[in-house]
Amino acid sequence: MKGAERAFEYVTKLEPEYANGWVNIARARIQEGNIDAAKPVLEKALALNPDLASAHYFRGLAFKADGQYPEAFDEFSKAATEYPRDRVVRNQMGRMLFLQRKYLEAVAELEKTLAVDPEDLEAHYNLMLCYRGLNNDEMASREEKLYLRFKADESSRAITGPFKLTHPDDNNEAQPVHEHVSVVLETVADSRQNAEGSNPRAKYSRQYAEDSRQKAKNSRPYVGGGKQQSARENLALGAVP
């Protein structure tokens, strides 16, 4: 992360008014656990752009790391104002409420996450904890079952692992986030050339038609069957000059 931090610091030197550059410095420092050093950088970003959602989000993470849950919730709420359907932000808000033992409010917030993604694993886990805090065993059991249902099956990896090791393409497709390698597409000229090369009859047919048109153009009219006809007309009738 030190390399990333230096890169972002260089960005802020080139463009000091770029608020996201300061946010990225803070993000690297939070990842390292250097919360105290991240806070003043986030203040700098918010001074440049008070409505920057990412700055509020990472400031919320800094407050969360220090155990300042009400302050963290306020920062996440500001981020949610800009991105109300962001699952990560909603889950953080629900988590902050849970840590303050505001279970009913936390449930309402986490339900907003499930309205976006009904299979969100973190939301189901925190809902399970909230319902346990409310002594609602029935709903807690329900959320636990949903959590286990959507949770990655570790035992299946032991079964599919050897196959994926020998089939890298299938292994790539099985990853939640993966890429497809780009390939060079044929140009129209290449496609036409390949088609002609694979179909000799079509190639000679076109050449024959071109030769026939050229002969018809250069031929003079002549008399055939008691009637003057052009070479083109005789060619169409199958006559031989």
C-alpha positions as CSV (number, residue, x, y, z in Angstrom):
1,M,0.0,0.0,0.0
2,K,3.0,2.3,0.4
3,G,3.5,2.3,-3.3
4,A,-0.1,3.2,-3.9
5,E,0.0,6.0,-1.3
6,R,3.1,7.5,-3.0
7,A,1.4,7.3,-6.4
8,F,-1.6,9.2,-5.1
9,E,0.5,11.8,-3.3
10,Y,2.2,12.4,-6.7
11,V,-1.3,12.9,-8.2
12,T,-2.2,15.5,-5.6
13,K,1.1,17.4,-6.3
14,L,0.2,17.5,-10.0
15,E,-3.4,18.6,-9.3
16,P,-3.9,19.7,-5.7
17,E,-7.6,20.6,-6.3
18,Y,-8.5,17.0,-7.3
19,A,-10.4,15.8,-4.2
20,N,-10.4,12.1,-5.1
21,G,-6.6,12.2,-5.0
22,W,-6.7,13.0,-1.3
23,V,-9.4,10.4,-0.8
24,N,-7.2,7.7,-2.3
25,I,-4.3,8.7,0.0
26,A,-6.6,8.3,3.0
27,R,-7.9,5.0,1.6
28,A,-4.4,3.6,1.5
29,R,-3.7,4.8,5.0
30,I,-6.9,3.2,6.3
31,Q,-5.9,-0.1,4.7
32,E,-2.6,0.1,6.6
33,G,-4.4,0.9,9.8
34,N,-3.0,4.4,10.0
35,I,-6.3,6.0,10.9
36,D,-4.9,9.1,12.5
37,A,-3.0,10.0,9.4
38,A,-6.0,9.4,7.2
39,K,-8.4,11.8,8.9
40,P,-6.7,15.1,8.1
41,V,-6.4,14.0,4.4
42,L,-10.1,13.3,4.3
43,E,-10.7,16.8,5.8
44,K,-8.7,18.2,2.9
45,A,-10.8,16.3,0.4
46,L,-14.1,17.5,2.0
47,A,-12.8,21.0,2.0
48,L,-12.5,20.8,-1.8
49,N,-15.8,18.9,-2.3
50,P,-18.1,18.8,0.7
51,D,-20.6,16.5,-1.1
52,L,-18.0,13.9,-2.2
53,A,-19.6,10.6,-1.2
54,S,-16.3,8.6,-1.2
55,A,-14.8,11.0,1.3
56,H,-17.7,10.6,3.6
57,Y,-17.6,6.9,3.3
58,F,-13.9,6.5,4.2
59,R,-14.3,9.1,7.0
60,G,-17.0,6.8,8.3
61,L,-14.6,3.9,8.2
62,A,-12.0,5.9,10.1
63,F,-14.6,6.8,12.8
64,K,-15.7,3.1,12.9
65,A,-12.1,2.0,13.5
66,D,-11.9,4.4,16.5
67,G,-15.2,3.1,17.9
68,Q,-17.1,6.3,17.2
69,Y,-20.2,4.6,15.9
70,P,-22.6,7.5,15.9
71,E,-20.2,9.7,14.0
72,A,-19.5,6.8,11.6
73,F,-23.2,6.4,11.0
74,D,-23.6,10.1,10.2
75,E,-20.8,9.9,7.6
76,F,-22.3,6.8,6.0
77,S,-25.7,8.5,5.8
78,K,-24.1,11.4,3.9
79,A,-22.7,8.9,1.4
80,A,-26.1,7.2,1.1
81,T,-27.6,10.5,0.2
82,E,-25.6,10.5,-3.0
83,Y,-25.9,6.7,-3.6
84,P,-29.1,5.4,-1.8
85,R,-28.9,2.0,-3.4
86,D,-25.3,1.3,-2.5
87,R,-25.3,-2.0,-0.7
88,V,-21.9,-1.5,1.0
89,V,-23.0,1.8,2.5
90,R,-26.3,0.5,3.7
91,N,-24.7,-2.5,5.3
92,Q,-22.3,-0.2,7.1
93,M,-25.2,1.9,8.4
94,G,-27.0,-1.2,9.6
95,R,-23.8,-2.4,11.3
96,M,-23.3,0.9,13.1
97,L,-26.8,0.7,14.4
98,F,-26.4,-2.8,15.6
99,L,-23.2,-2.0,17.4
100,Q,-25.2,0.7,19.2
101,R,-27.8,-1.9,20.1
102,K,-30.4,-0.1,18.0
103,Y,-31.7,-3.4,16.7
104,L,-35.0,-2.4,15.2
105,E,-33.4,0.6,13.3
106,A,-30.7,-1.7,12.2
107,V,-33.2,-4.2,10.8
108,A,-35.0,-1.5,8.9
109,E,-31.7,-0.3,7.4
110,L,-30.5,-3.8,6.4
111,E,-33.9,-4.5,4.7
112,K,-33.0,-1.7,2.4
113,T,-29.9,-3.6,1.4
114,L,-32.0,-6.7,0.6
115,A,-34.3,-4.6,-1.5
116,V,-31.3,-4.1,-3.8
117,D,-29.9,-7.6,-3.5
118,P,-32.0,-10.3,-1.7
119,E,-28.9,-12.5,-1.6
120,D,-26.6,-10.1,0.1
121,L,-24.6,-12.2,2.5
122,E,-23.5,-9.5,5.0
123,A,-27.1,-8.2,5.3
124,H,-28.4,-11.6,6.2
125,Y,-25.6,-12.2,8.7
126,N,-26.3,-8.9,10.5
127,L,-30.0,-9.4,10.4
128,M,-29.4,-12.8,12.2
129,L,-27.5,-10.9,14.9
130,C,-30.1,-8.2,15.2
131,Y,-33.0,-10.7,15.6
132,R,-31.0,-12.5,18.2
133,G,-30.6,-9.2,20.0
134,L,-34.4,-8.8,19.8
135,N,-34.9,-12.4,21.2
136,N,-36.8,-13.2,18.0
137,D,-35.6,-16.8,17.5
138,E,-37.8,-17.6,14.6
139,M,-36.5,-14.7,12.4
140,A,-33.0,-15.3,13.6
141,S,-33.2,-18.9,12.5
142,R,-34.6,-17.8,9.2
143,E,-31.8,-15.4,8.5
144,E,-29.2,-18.0,9.6
145,K,-30.6,-20.4,7.1
146,L,-30.5,-17.8,4.3
147,Y,-26.9,-16.8,5.3
148,L,-25.8,-20.4,5.1
149,R,-27.6,-20.9,1.8
150,F,-25.9,-18.0,0.1
151,K,-22.5,-18.5,1.8
152,A,-19.8,-20.0,-0.4
153,D,-19.7,-23.8,0.1
154,E,-16.1,-24.5,1.1
155,S,-16.5,-28.3,0.8
156,S,-17.4,-27.9,-2.9
157,R,-14.1,-26.3,-3.6
158,A,-12.3,-29.4,-2.4
159,I,-14.3,-31.4,-5.0
160,T,-14.0,-29.0,-7.9
161,G,-10.4,-27.9,-7.1
162,P,-8.5,-30.6,-9.1
163,F,-10.7,-30.1,-12.1
164,K,-10.2,-26.4,-12.1
165,L,-6.4,-26.8,-11.8
166,T,-6.4,-28.7,-15.1
167,H,-9.1,-26.5,-16.9
168,P,-8.0,-22.9,-16.5
169,D,-10.7,-21.5,-18.7
170,D,-13.5,-23.1,-16.6
171,N,-11.7,-21.9,-13.5
172,N,-11.7,-18.4,-14.8
173,E,-15.4,-18.5,-15.5
174,A,-16.1,-19.8,-12.0
175,Q,-14.5,-16.7,-10.4
176,P,-16.9,-14.0,-9.1
177,V,-14.8,-11.4,-10.8
178,H,-12.9,-12.4,-14.0
179,E,-11.9,-11.2,-17.4
180,H,-12.2,-12.4,-20.9
181,V,-9.0,-12.0,-23.0
182,S,-9.6,-9.9,-26.1
183,V,-8.8,-11.4,-29.5
184,V,-8.1,-9.6,-32.8
185,L,-11.2,-9.7,-35.0
186,E,-11.0,-10.2,-38.8
187,T,-11.4,-7.2,-41.0
188,V,-14.0,-7.2,-43.8
189,A,-11.2,-7.7,-46.4
190,D,-9.8,-10.6,-44.5
191,S,-13.2,-12.2,-44.2
192,R,-13.8,-11.8,-47.9
193,Q,-10.4,-13.2,-48.7
194,N,-11.0,-16.2,-46.5
195,A,-14.4,-16.8,-48.0
196,E,-13.0,-16.7,-51.5
197,G,-10.1,-19.1,-50.5
198,S,-12.5,-21.6,-49.0
199,N,-14.9,-21.5,-51.9
200,P,-13.1,-21.8,-55.3
201,R,-16.3,-22.2,-57.3
202,A,-17.6,-18.8,-56.1
203,K,-14.3,-17.2,-57.0
204,Y,-14.3,-18.7,-60.6
205,S,-18.0,-17.9,-61.1
206,R,-17.3,-14.2,-60.3
207,Q,-14.3,-14.2,-62.7
208,Y,-16.4,-15.8,-65.5
209,A,-19.1,-13.3,-65.0
210,E,-16.6,-10.4,-65.2
211,D,-15.0,-11.9,-68.4
212,S,-18.4,-12.3,-70.0
213,R,-19.3,-8.6,-69.3
214,Q,-16.1,-7.5,-70.7
215,K,-16.6,-9.5,-73.9
216,A,-20.1,-8.2,-74.3
217,K,-18.8,-4.7,-74.0
218,N,-16.1,-5.0,-76.7
219,S,-18.2,-7.0,-79.2
220,R,-19.9,-5.3,-82.2
221,P,-23.5,-5.9,-83.2
222,Y,-24.1,-8.6,-85.8
223,V,-27.1,-10.1,-87.6
224,G,-28.4,-13.4,-86.2
225,G,-31.7,-15.1,-87.1
226,G,-32.7,-12.4,-89.6
227,K,-32.5,-9.7,-86.9
228,Q,-29.7,-7.4,-85.7
229,Q,-28.7,-8.3,-82.1
230,S,-26.0,-7.2,-79.8
231,A,-23.4,-9.5,-78.5
232,R,-24.9,-9.0,-75.0
233,E,-28.4,-10.2,-76.2
234,N,-26.9,-13.2,-78.0
235,L,-24.9,-14.1,-74.9
236,A,-28.1,-14.0,-72.8
237,L,-29.8,-16.3,-75.3
238,G,-26.8,-18.7,-75.4
239,A,-25.8,-17.9,-79.0
240,V,-22.2,-18.2,-80.0
241,P,-20.7,-15.4,-82.2
